[in-house]
Amino acid sequence: MLLFTFLMFSCKKEEEKLSFSEVQITTNSNTLVEVFIPKASGNTIISKAINTKIENFIASLFKLEKADTLNKPASLTQQIDAFNKEYQNFSKIFPETTQQWEAQIDGEVIFQSKDIISIAITAYLNTGGAHGNTTITFLNFEASTGKQILKENLFTDIEAFKIVTKPYFDNTVSDTSILLDPEVYELPQNIGFSEEGVILLYNTYEIAPYATGVIEFIVPFEKANEYLVFKSF
């Protein structure tokens, strides 16, 4: 009886272990948008929290459909259909245009431990301008709850961590003339994790012109651990 109970408990724990698989999100009328993102499974409460946050974030990238009367944001599938409809309306107003709109969004689990999960979302949107725009966003989650962790809550002392990162920034950006404000150093909006350490990433236009592209560097865990709330690396 005890052995049976232990086996049942072990099976239940195994079922609750969080895992990810890639899924495609689309609709019947979609021809312009490609969305491939990680989907969490294995613990209903945690996986639902993570999946909902990922989909809501991606839906917000389109900024097309407005909130309904209950102030509920449009879903990802609603935004995909809205993007397609907006292009159809655009084509009717400007039938001579040869520019096709497109949106490509890919998500990837870049780090997972017993304490924290880090997911990178790469989004490319082109709505007929001179060029499309690519952004990379890191979403960090508590592995035990599925709750998103804000950047400032990743660190015990974010100002001290900022000092540690400055030499790595300087090694990455040797020519400060490319910066919009060479005299000011600030941490980027996006901070994530990999097996190598803490990733700091500045998107296009964040601190430099479009031509500079993404600026990214890694601070090894042995240099960053002292300032991290989540230390199970």
Secondary structure, 3 states (H helix, E strand, C coil): CHHHHHHHHHHHHHHHCCEEEEEECCCCCCCCEEEEEEEEECCHHHHHHHHHHHHHHHHHHHCCCCCCCCCCCCCHHHHHHHHHHHHHHHHHHCCCCCCCCEEEEEEEEEEECCCEEEEEEEEEEECCCCCCEEEEEEEEEECCCCCECCHHHHECCHHHHHHHHHHHHHHHCCCHHHCCCCCCCCCCCEEEECCCEEEEEECCCCCCCHHHCCEEEEEEHHHHHHHECCCCC
